[in-house]
């Protein structure tokens, strides 16, 4: 049966690219007052978000004037919501302009209006000029005929967790910068502390730094603060602490150490507030619909490898975050090798536990900008290129993928195979996409992940290579025989 040819409007809705003739045709139709298309959203309003004021457009049949300007203060936002409700508007569309749209969204949602946030690139990619009309009118007209797609927004109950986790991430980064500045000050005074201990922010390093700030200069006295777990001897530590003490650099070290202590205090306060918000989140149960995503490779009833126990990161929250995440997400994502506790918290704070907004794992990975983009012409792929973005979940999954380099697991073997065939950057992105697919399956389908081990993957890879060689030999008229 012949496939029906899609119309220009249907192709545009599906996101397919148009040629020059089709773009001119769609432009002429959009410039008309009535393009003759099917109306998808009737009671819709468009808002051009600004810093000092917002321009709001409704259907001319529902309000006169159809375009009004409202201030950005709270009373004006409430007035905007009341005017929209008096005009019979049910759906409000606006672009994500900075953070100016957030207070407006909060007020409109409290009044019971449906707020849809769209990406500014969506209006730029559509043909037609909007210089003859205001931005709000253009947005309303595009959404009226279903030409705009709303952005994914995390549920309101998760937004407080997201705010705290992003704040805590910034505090951790500032604390890391303070450690770098302290190390720079020590090197400036030729104090080679970083060459004898692995972490100057540990127990021994901080004890020595505080003693230096308090006025101690004797290297042997400072070396006595060494913890018994330090591999370097007391003599080696004392030789590394002989420096050229400069008053200006010592003052810098004192100020940076105070800043580091302040960041640690802020981090502890964020953990207290985060624990409060996490305990307020409802528990979630995921009904297991299908069997496990992998079968365990067993020997005598036991797994063929032991899971390596890693020391928890220093910047990990102090409360029982693992139990809270398992409760609110309905699944323990830490069973996936490479997915650590901080990665799971980033996923939950940015997306929540319900991923039903994404119809499939392909849509999910595309939203994360981890899926490759292909330019197709005449049914042939002419170019592959990746999209640049600042998605926090995608960055966390990339870091998780990179940590699989030396992992003795199925995922580690898969990543090393990808790295050998594709190279470093492409392998990290491909592995991050696979990890995203595993997370999606666990949170939506209730699938359980069981690691099959690196040996199982290598055996399957050898089998695939053997089949490929046999087919290639048969095509050349040869036959492969096992070595005697």
N, C-alpha and C positions, 0 to 999 in steps of 0.2 A: 504494500500500500504506500502510495507516494506521501511524503511528509508535507504538511501544509506550510506554505511560506508565511513567515511572520510579518506582520505589518510593521511600519516604522515605529509606531507608538508602542507596540508590544516589545520590540527590540530595545527601545529606550528604557522601558520599565525593567527589563532584564539586565540592564547595564552593559549591553553590547555596544561596540563602537559604530558610529555612523560615518558614511563617506561624505564628501563635500556636497553632493546633490541632496542627500537626505538631510543634512544639517541645514541647508538653506530652506528646504521645504518646512522643516519643523520650526525654523525661526519665523517664517512668514505666518505660520499658524499661531505661534505664541504671541505674536504682535497684534493679532486680531483680538477683539473684545470677547468673542466666542469662537474658540478654535474648532468647535464641533466634536469634541471628545467626550467620553463618558466622565461624568462628575463622580469622583471617588469620595471626597470629603465635602459635605455641604456646609455645615456650620463651622467654618474654620476662620481663624484670624492670623495674620502675620505680624510679627514684631521685629523692628529694627532696633537692636539693643545698643545703647550707648553709655557713656560715662555719666553725663549730667542729665540726659533725658532719653526717653524711649518713644519711637514712632510706632503707632498701632494702626493697622488697616483691617477693616471688616468689609463684608459684602455691601455695596452701595444700597442694596434693597433693605438692609437691616439697620443701617445707621447713617445719619447725616449730621455732620460730615462723616465720610467713610474713613478718613485718616485723621487721627488726633495725636497730639504730642503730650506726653505725661512726664512729670519729673521723676527723678530716680530715688527720692526720699520715700520713707515707708508709707506715709499717708497718701502720697501720689500713687504708689503701687496698689494700695487697697482701692483707690478710686479707679484705677485701670481695671481691676478685677470686677468691680461693680458695673462698670460701663460695658464690659464684654458680656457679662451675664444678662444685662438689660437688652443687649443686641441679639440674644439667643445663641451666642457662640458656645460651642462645646469643646473645640479643639484649638489649641494655640501652638503655633510653630515659630521658633526663633533660632538664630544661629548661635553657636558657642563662641561668643566674643569675650575673650579674657575670662574674668570671674564676675563680670557685671551681670550675667544672666542668672546667677545663683540666688540672690535675694528675690528677684522677680519670679523665679520658679517656685520658691518656697511659698510666696504669697498666693500665687495662682493655684497651686495644688491644695492649699488649705481651703480655698473657696470652691473646691470640687471640679476645677477645670482640668482637662487632659493637656499636659504640656509635653510637646515633642521637640527635642533638641536635634538639630541637623548640622552636618558639617558644611563649612563654607565652600569646600571644594565641590560639593554636589551642585551648587548653583553656578559655579564657574564652568563646570564641565558641560552644562546644558547650553545649547545654542541660543542666540538672541541677545539683544542689548537691553539693558535696564536703565539707561541714562535718562529716558523720557518719563520714567515713573520712579516713585520712591522705592527704596529697598523693601520696605514692609509690604507694599503692594505686589512686588515681584515674588516674594516668598509665599504670600497667600495664594497667588495665582498658580504657582508651580505645585503647591501641595493640594490645591483644589482638584487637580487632575492626576494626583498620585505620582508625581514625578520626583518626590523627595522621600528619602528613607530616614527614619529616626535613628539616632545614635543609641547604643546600649548605655543604660544608666543603672547603676547599682541600686538595689532597693533602699528605701529611706532608712530602715532599721540598721543597715550596714554602714551608713555614711559616717556615723560617729566613730566606729572602729577604723574606718579608712582614714579619717582625719588624724586620729591619734597615732596610727601606724606610720603615716607619712611624716608626721612631726618627729616621731622617735627615730625614723631613718635619717632625717636631717641632723638630729642631735648626735647620732652615732658617727656620721660623717665629720661633724665638727670635732668630735673627740679624736677621731683618727688624724685630722689635721694638727691637732694640738700635740699628739705624739710625735708626728713628723717634725714639728717646730722644736720640741724638746731635744730630739736627736740631733737636729741641726745645731742647736746651741752647744751641745756636748762636743760635737765634732769641731766646732769653731774654737773651743778651748782645748782641743786635742785630748779629750776624755774618751777613750775607745771602749766605752761600756757596751756598745752594741756588737762589738766583735767577740765578746766573751759570754754574753747571755743572749738568748734568742729573742726575748721580748722585754724591752725596757719598761713596759707598762705592767709587768708581772709583779709578784710579791717582792722579789729581791730588787728589781729595778726601781720600783716606787719608793722602797725604803731608802735606797741610796740617794735618789733624787731629793727626797725630803730632807735627808741629813745634809746634803750639799746646800740646799736653800737655807737651812737653819744655821749654817756657818761652819760645818765640819769640812776640813781640807786634808786631813791625814788619810792617805790612801789605804793604810793597813786598818785603820779604824773603820773606814767605809767598807772594806772587804769583809770584816767580821759580820756584816749584816747579810752575808750570803746565806741563802737557803740550802739545806742539805741536798736537795734534789738537783742543784746546779752542777753540771758536769765539770765546769772549769774549777780549778783549784783556787784556794784563797790567795796564793802567791800570784797566779795569773791575773786574778781579779784586781789585786793591788797594783800590779804594773800597769794595767789598763786605766786605772783611776788617777794616774799622775798627769795632771794637766796644767795648762797656762791659765790661771784663774784671772778673769777679767771682770771688773765690776759691772760694766755695761751689759755683758752677756749673762752674768749671773742675775741681774735684774730682769732681763728678758726671760730667763729660765723660771724665775719666781712667778712672773705674771702668767706665763703659759701654763705652769703647774696649777695655779689658781683657776684658770679657765678650764683646765681638764677636770678638776674637782667639781666645778660648777656643772659641766656637762654630765658628769656621772650622777650628780644630784637630780638634774632634770630627767635623766634616763630612768632613775628610780621612781620619780613622781609619775612619769608616763606609764610605767609598768603598773603602778597602783590604779591609775584611772583606766588603763586598758583591761585590767582584770575585772574591774567593775562593769565595763561595757560588755565584755565577753560572757560573764555570768548572766547578764540580762538577755542574751540571745537565746531563742528557743532551740530545743534539741530537734534533730532531724533524723529520720529513719529512711534509708534507701532500700526498697524492696529488690531483692536479687532476682532478676528476670532470666539471666542466662548463666551458663557455667563459667568457670574461671577462664581468664584470658590465656593461661598457660598451664601446662601440666608439669608437676615437679619431677625433676630427674632424681630418682631415688636409688639408693644402694643399701640393701639390708634394712629397708624401712626408714632410712635417714637421708637427708639432703646431702648432695655431694660436696657441699662447701659450707663453711661457717660464715655467718654474717659478721663482718668486721665491725667492732665497736669503736666508734670515733668519739673523741672528747668533745663535749658540747661547746659551741662558740662562746667566747667571753661576753659578747654583747647580747646573748640570748636572754629573753625575759626571765625574771626570777621566779615567777609563780608557775603553777602547773599548766602551761600552755598546751602541752601535748594532749592532755585529757580533755581540755575544753574544745580544742579543734576537732578531735574525734567525735565529741558529742554534737557540736553544732553542724558539722559537715556530714555526719552519718557514715563516714568511711575513714579509715586510717591510710592516708596517702603516703605515710612514711615507709610503707612496705615497698614502694617503688624505689629502687636504688638510684641515688642522686637527688631525690626529693627530700630535702631536709626540713626541719621545723620552721625556719625563717621563710623558706620558699612557700610552705603551706599557708603560713599566716599572710603572706603577700597575696596569694591567690584568693584567700577568703576575704581580705579587706578590700580588694579591688573588684571582685566579681560576686562574692557571696557563695553560698553553697548550692543554689539552684541555677543550673545552666540551661534551663528549658527555653530561654530566649534564643538560643542558637539551635536551629533545626537539626544540625548534624555536626559531626566533628570537623568536617570540611569548612563549614561556616565559622566554627569556633577558631580554627587555626588561621583562617583568612582574616578574621577580626584581629587576631594577635599579630598579623603581618608576618607570619612564619611560613605561609604557603607561597610557593614560587609563582610569579606572575608571568604569563605567557602571552605574547603577541601573536595572534593567528591571522594569517592572510591566505585566502583560498584553501582553507582546510589544513594548512601546514603551519607548524610553529616556526616562526622566523627569529624569535629572540626570547631569551629568558632574562629577567632582571628582577631584583628584589626591591621592595618598598622600604623606605626609611621611616622610622617612627620611634616614639618614646614610650612604648607600652611597658609598664612596670612588670606585668606578669611575664611578658615575652623575655625581658631582660633577666628575670629571675630564673626562667626555664633555660635560658642560654648558659647561665652560670652553673645550673644543675647539670646540664649536658657536658660542660667542660670538665666537671669533677669526675666524670666516668672514665677518664683517660687510663687510669691504672686499676679500674675496678674489675675484680674477678667474678663477673656476672654476665648474664645474657645481654643486658643493656651495655655493659662495658665492651664486650666483644663486638656488638653491633656498631658502637661508636668508633672503635678502632678500625673496623672494616670500612666504614664510611669515610673516615679520615684518610685512609690509604687510597681510596678511589676518587674522592672529591676535593681533598685538601682541607685545611683547618677551618676556615670561616664557613664554608658550605656545609661541612660535616656538623659543626656546632648548630647551625640553623636547622638542618635536617633532623638531628637528634632532638633538638628542642621541640620541633613539631611532633615527633613521635611521643615524647613525654606528655605534651599537651593532649594528644589523643588518648593516652592512658588515663590521664586525669579526668577527661570528659567521660570516658566509659565508666569509670568507677563512680562518678557523681550522678550520672544519669541512668545507667543501666544496672548498677549494682554489681558489676563484674569484680571479681577478686583477682589480684595480681599475684602470681606465684613465679618466682625466678627459676628458670631452667638451667642456668649456669652457662659459663663461657664455652665449656667443652661441647655442650649440645648445639650451640650456634655454629661452632667451627665444623662440627660433623655435618650439619645441614649445608653449610657453605661448600664443603668439599663435594657433597652429593650433587649440588647444583652445577659446580664446575665440571664434574665428571659427565653429567648429562649433556652439557654444552659441548664438551670435547667429542663425545660420541656422535652427536648430531653433525658436527663439523667434519669429522672423519668420514662419516657415511656419505656426506654430500660430495666429498672428494674421491669416493670409491675405496676408502680404506676401512679397516676395522681395528678397534683398540682391543688389545689383549692384556690381561694382568701380568705383571712381572713375576717370573717364576723364581 
